[in-house]
Amino acid sequence: MPGHLFITHGDLRHLACDAILVPSGAAPRGRDPRPHVAKHWRKVLPVEALDGPYLRQSFARNRSTRQLTSTRSAAGPTIWVGDTARDRDQSAADLAEVVAEFIQRASAQATNPERPRPLDHRRPLVAFPLVGTGDGFHSQSKGDVVKAVVQRALGAVKTHDVDAVLVAYDPAAYAAAQQARSRYARPPLQLLPAAQATFDRVRDEARDGRLVLFLGAGASMGAGLPSWRTLVNGLIEETLGPDRPSDSQLGRMDVRDIATLIEKSGQPKGFRDLIVDQIAVGPRETPRVSLLHQLMASLPAHEAVTTNYDTLFETAWSDTGRTPTILPRDGQVLSRDWLLKLHGSVDDKERIVLSRGDYLRFEREASALAGLVHAALLTRHLLFVGYSLSDDNFHRIVHQVRDLQPVDQKGATNVLGTVFTPDEPTVMQQLWKPELPILSTHRKRLRASSAVRDQAILLDRLAAEASPPGRHLLDESYDAVFNEGERQLRTAIDDLLTLVEAERVAGKVIRPALRAEVRSALERFQSQTPTTKSS
């Protein structure tokens, strides 16, 4: 499969990848003709680049991008600056060429053996924003930029065999980018009929607002964090030393009992502090979320559950403008968006759950919360991502949720969710039928890393087909991405709003109520998901 263009809703500054493109342009009010970087981008720049003269060096002849030499950790992405707001004569096509040049040049230098692979794959992963539409000269013609950039980027990733991510900061830009890509590219990752039927079910559940995200350790590995087994092995090496049980003995032990041994090892540093040390990656002020985090945060879901200790999904979700309640830390009341951390969190380490005693304590303290969560799970469809099919955590969770499911009069149970996994299903696929279909991206004769990448592409396709399509419809700056029918619809909506505001339509008492009803209907339209099925 050739290079792929991903589209996510989030903050480019927080994405773990090989290279990112930072927009630049003329200094405010023309004080300096050399390139200028807006303040909100400066926190991702290398330390030496914060020096004004260095940052504002001119671009090389016939070049629109420049790599900044970094003194930061090898775990961070390489930073490139693009000439994206040079002057008012710079067209949308010019901006698209800046992006294409970045994809070409950054991908050729991106792979660093010291940096964790964002997709566990040989292809570089580079990322860029919707350039020229924020502080640039195209804030009133965003649709032209979206069309040009998406079309040019689709060609560049194929030509240079690289994966790229267009990270949209606001929901309107995200919807416009998804719309443009759907017109220029076929849906990626063609599926066999049975797998397609499973995918369609998940997509329809997401469109209906019934999806609950379930994140395992695999979702965070693209950000450089350890797998569940690697975490436990690291704790064993650090605490038990030469007196540790043999590998065969450890292999027969429950992970919770291994954790109890570690907890009782008598290490000067606290057990939970050791876990925090294993999870911590990079400077805390600049969290790096994985591509899977951003893709899942882009889905139209309002509830999520995780067994991960890190706070990266919270970051990715917050970057989409949400303010989720974190349970159990924030109390027992569920807001519209909530994330249940079943095993605790590094920012609330006293609640970390790993040993058998921790599990007993959690079940006792969270009993009141469990009722609220169980009620939600009974009416939702669970999407498991980041779990190995052989993971004890996964089996335990599925059994618990399975026990909650009602049995109909014929003795059959409902489909409770779907597993997206890069693992080969084998016998496990039979074990969980029919309640938990498994959609595996594993393919024979291909490297395991290709299956991990394909899982990300599958999530990208799910987000594209399930996300609300109308969030940019009333924004005239996106006019270029609409067809004639969509423009007529927007005009009709504008006429309706004008009519509602007119004094002759209704009296002073009725008009405010009518205005509120119309605007409420428009908000529902802009947030609703499509109802037509994709082929």
N, C-alpha and C positions, 0 to 999 in steps of 0.2 A: 504494500500500500504506500503511495507517495506521501509527501509531507502534507500536513493538515493544518487548517486555520481554525482554531478554537475561538469562541466568543464567550466572554464571561461578564458578569455584573459585579464590580468590586473596586478595589483600590490597587492599581498597578504597583504602587510603592511597597506593598506587602506580599507580593507574589514571589515564591521561590522559583527561580528560573536561571538560565545561563546568562542572559543579557536583557536589558531594558532600554527603551528609547525615551529620553527626556526631551520634551519640546523646548525650543528656545526661539527668541525673536529679537526685535529691536527693543531697546530699553524704553521704559515709560516716557512719554512726551518727547521722544527723540533726543534724549540727553546724550546718548552714546550710540554710534552707528554699529558697534560690534554686538555679537549675540548676547542675549540676556535671558536668564532662567528665572521663572516666577518663584516667589518665596515658598509656596507649598511643595515645590519639587526639591528644594535644596537639602532636605534632610537625607535624601538618598545619594547625594553626591559624595565623591571621595573627599577626604579631609583637605587635601591640597587644592581641590577645585573650588573650595569656598573662598579662596583668594580671588578677588575681583578680576585683576588683570589676566590671571591664568584662565579663568572661566570664560572670559570674553575674547579669547584669541579668535582670530578670523578662521573660517573654514578653508581647507586646502582648495586649490583651484579645481573646478569641476567636481567638487564634493559637496554633499549636503549633510553629511554626518561626520562625527568625530568621536573617537573613543577616548575616554578619560582614564588616565593611569590611576589605579586604585591602591591605597595603602590599607584597605579594609581586609577583613577576614576572607579567606579563599571561599568560604561558604556563601558569600554574597554574590549577586549577579554583577557582571561587567556593565558599566554605565556608558551609554552612548548619548551624545547630544545631537539633536537634529535641527536643521535650519528650517523651522516650520512657520515662522511669522516674520519673514524678512521685510515684506512691504505689501501694500494693497494689491500689487499686480501679480502676486503669487496665487496661481489658480488651484482649484481642487486637484487637478491632474498633477501639478507640481508637488503638492503635499503627498499624493499617492506615490510619486517617485522617491520622495524622501524615505517613506516607509519601505519601499522595495529595496532601496539601497541599504537601509539598515538591516533588513532580513538577510541580504546577500553577504554583507561585510561582517556582521555580528556572528552569523552562523559559521563562517569560515574560521573564526577565532574563539568560538564559545566554549568548546569542550575542555573542561579542566578536570584532570583525574582526581584532584583533591576535593572537588565539590560533589556533594551527593547528587545523583542523577534525578532530576525532577520527575521523570516518567520511567526511571529504571530502564532507559533505552539509549541506544547509541546516538540517536538524532538529537541535535541541539534543540532547546526550547527557548525561544526568544519572545519578548512581549512588548507591546506598544499601546499607547492610548489613542483615542480619536483626535488626532493632531489638528491644530488650527481652529478648533471650535470653542475653546474656552476663552483665553485671553487673546486669541489670535483674531485675524481679520475675517474669519468665516463664521462668526457666531450667529449671523443671520442667514447663512446659506449652508447649514449643517448637512442637509440632504445631499447636496452636491459632493461634499467631502466623504460622506458615508459610502455613496455609490462608487466613487473613484478609488477610495482606499480599500474597500472590501474586494472589489474586482481585481485591483492590482496585486493585493496581498495573496489572493487565491492563486494567481499565476506564479508569484514569487516562491511560495512554499513548494509548489510542484517542481519548478525549475531547479531549485537549489536543494530539494529533498530535506526540508527542515520543517519543524513544527513551530507555529507562531500563535500567539494569543492576543487578540484584540480585547483589551479590558475597558469596558464602558463604565464610567463613574456614576451615571444617573440612569434611571429606568427608561427614559425616553430614548436616549442614545442606544441603550442595549436593545430595545425593541426595533429601532430603525436598522441597526446593524444585522440583527437576525433576519429582518425582512429582506434586506439587500442580499445577504448570502443565499437565502432560499431561492432567489431569482437567478443567481449566477452559478450555483453548484447543486449537484444532485445530493440527496441524503447519503452521508457516509456509512460505511460498514453495513453492507447489504446482508440481511439475515435469512436463514432458512425458514420455511413456513412456521414450524413449531416455535422457534425462537422469536419470530416476528409477532406471533399471536401473544406471547408472553410480554414482549415489549409494548405492544399496543394496549394491553391491560394496564400496565404501569403508567403509560402516558395518559390514558383516560382517567385513571384515579387521580393523577396529578392535576389534570384539567378541572376535575370536580372538587379540588381542594381537600382530598382525602388522603394525601400522602404524608407518612411520618418517616423521617430519615433516621436510619440506624447506622452510626459510624463506628468502625473498628480501627485498630492500629494501622491497617494498611492505608487508610486515608491520609495519615500523617507521615508516612514513610517518604513521600515525595518532597517533604520539607526537611528531610534529614533526621527524622526521629526513628527510634528503633522499633522493630516489630515486637509483639508481645513476648515471644520466646527469647528474642535477643535481649530485651529488658531484663527478664528473669535471669538469663545466663550472666549478664553483666553484674547483677546484684550478687549472684553466687560467687563469681570470681573475686569480687571486691570484699566479701564478708566471710565466707566459709574457709577460704584458703586451702592448705594441704590436707586438712582434716575433713574435707567435704566428702559426702557420699560419692560412690562411683557413679559414672554416667548411667549404667544399667539400673542402679537403684533409683537415681533421680528420674529416669524415664518411667518408672512404675509409680512414682509419687504424684499425688494431686498437686497442682500448682499452689493451691492455698496452703498445703502442708509444707511445701518448700519455702514459701514466704514466712511461715511461722518459724522455721529453722533460722532463716535470715534474721528475723526480728529478735530472736533469742541469742544471736551470735555474740552479743556483748561488745559490738563495735562502739567506739567513742562517739561517732557521729550517729545521730538518730536514724532509724530505719526509713522514716518518711523523707528525711533530708537526702538520703542516698537516692531515693526514687526521683526527687526533684532534680538532683544533679544529673541523673541519667537522661531525663527528659529535656533539660535546658539545652537549647541550641541557639547560638548567636546572641547578639545584644538584645536585651529584653525590650528596649525602646523601639526596636525595629523588628517586629515579628514577621516571619516569612511563612505564609500559608502555602499549602500545596495547590496544584491545579485542581485536584479532586475536591478540595475544600471550596474553592471558588465556584466550581461547576455545581456542586450540591447547594451552595448558598444562592445560586442563581435560579434554582427550581422554585416553583410556586408552592412551597410547603411552609407551614407555620409551627410544626412540632418536630422536635428532634431528640434523639436519645444517643448517648455515647458511653462507651466503656473506657475512653481515652482520658488520661490525666492532663494532657496539654490543653491550652486555651486557644488553639489556632482556629477551630471552627467558629468559636465566639467572635474572633476577630473578623473572619471572612463574612459572617452573617451581619455583623455590625457595619461592615463596609458597604452593605447594600442599603443602609439606612434604617435597619431594624434595631430595636432595643429589646432583645429577648430577656425573659426572666430565666435566671440560672437556678436550677433546682438540684439539691435542696437548699443551697446557700441563701437564696432570696426569699425563703418562706414557703408557705403552702398555697398561695393564691396564684393561679395560672393566668398570665396575660395572653394576648392574642398569639404572640410568639414565645415559645418556651423551649429550653434545652435541659433535659434531665441528664445529669452526670452520675451514672450508676456507681462508678468506682471512685468518685471524688475528683479533686483537681489540685494542680500544683499551686494554685493561688488560694487554696483552702486545705492545706496539707493534713490537718488533723482529721479530715473526713476521708482520706485516701483509703481505699479498700483493696487489700491484696491477700492478707492472711485469713485463716479460717475464723479467727476471732473478729476480724474486721467485717466479714460477711454477716456473722451473727448480729453484730452491733448495728450494721446498716439495716438489716431486715427488721430489727426492733424499733429503731429510730424513725425509719421511713414508712412505717405501716400506714399512717394517715395519708401521706403523699401517694402511696401506692394505689389507693382507691381512686384518686383523681386520674392518675396516669392510666390505670387499667381501663377506666371508662372510656378514655380517649382511644386507646389501642383497639378496643372492641369494635369501634365504628370507623377505623382507618385501615389503610393498606400500608404495610411496612416495607421500606426499601433498605435492604442490608448492603452496605458497601464497606470494604476494608476488612472483612473477616475471612480467615482461612476456613475452609470447610472442615478441617480437622481440629479447629480451635475449640478447647474446652469451654471458653467463655461463650462462643457462639452456640454450642450445643445447649448450655445451661439456659441461656436467654430464650432460645427458641422453645425449649421445653416449658419454660415458665409462661410464655405468651400462648403457647399451644393449649396449656391447661385452662386458660381463660376462655377459649373459644367455645361457643355453644354448639351442641350437636343437634342436627335436625331429626325429624321423625324417622328417617331412613338410616340414621346412624352415621351420616356423612358430616364432615366438618367443612367450614368455609375456607377459601383461600385467604390466608392471613397476611401474606406479603410475598416479596420476590427478592432473590439474592442475585446481585451483580458480582461476578467473581472472575478473576483470571485463572483460577484453578481448574484442573480437569475434574468434572463432576464424578465420574465412575459410579461406585456404589452409593455415594452420598445422595445422588439425585433421586434414587429410589427410596432412600430413608425418609426424606421429607415430603414425598408426594402424598396427597395432592395439595396439602396446605401451603407449601413453600416451594414454588417452582424456582429452578436455578437457571439463570441465563449466564452461561460461561462464554468468555471470549478466548478460551484456550483452543488452539488449533494445532493439529499434528504437524510435525516437521518445521515448526516455527519456534524461535526462542521464547522462553517464558516472558522476557521483557516485552515482546511484541503483544502478548496477551494483556499485560498491564497497560500498555499504551492504548490498545483497543478498548479496554474498559473505560478509559477517559473519553475516547471518541464516542462510545455508546452513551455516556452521561451527557456529552455535548449535544448529541442528537436528541436525547430526551428533553433537555432544557430548551432546545430550539423548537420542538414540536409542542411542548406543554406550556410555555411561558405566555403571559398575556400579550397580545399583539397590538393593542390600541393605545399604548401609553404616549405615543408621539403624534397621534392623529390630529390633535387640536393645536399643535405647534407648527406654525407656518414655516419656520426655518428648516423643517424637514420635507418641504413640498416636493423636492426632486425625487424622493423615494416612492411617492404615491403614483398610482395609475389614475386614469381619468375618473373612474367610478369612485375611488377613495376621495379624490378632490371634491367631487360633487357631494359626497356624504359630509365632508367637513364643512362645506359651504352651507348645507342644509342645517347642520347643527349650529353654526354661527348665526344663521337667520333666526333659528328658534330662540337662541339666547337673547338676540336683539329684540325679538317680539315680546319675550317675557319681561324685559326691562321697560317696555313701552308703557306709559301711564294709561293709555286707552284700553289695554288688555284687561285689566282688573283694578279694583279699588286698592287703597293703601293697605287694607287688612289682608286681602287675598293674595296680592302680588308677592309679598315676602315668602309666604308658604309655597306658592307656585314655583318661585325661583329656587327655593331649597329642594323641592321635589325634582326639578329638572337637573340641577347640579348633582344631586345624589344619584340620579339615573346615569348621568355621564360618568361619574366616578366608578360606578359599577361596571359600565361598559369598558372603561379604560383598564380596569383590573381583571376583567374576566378573561378566561382562556378560550382558545378556539374550539369550536364544536365539530368542525369537519375533519374527517380522518385523512391522514396522509398515506400515500401509497408506499 
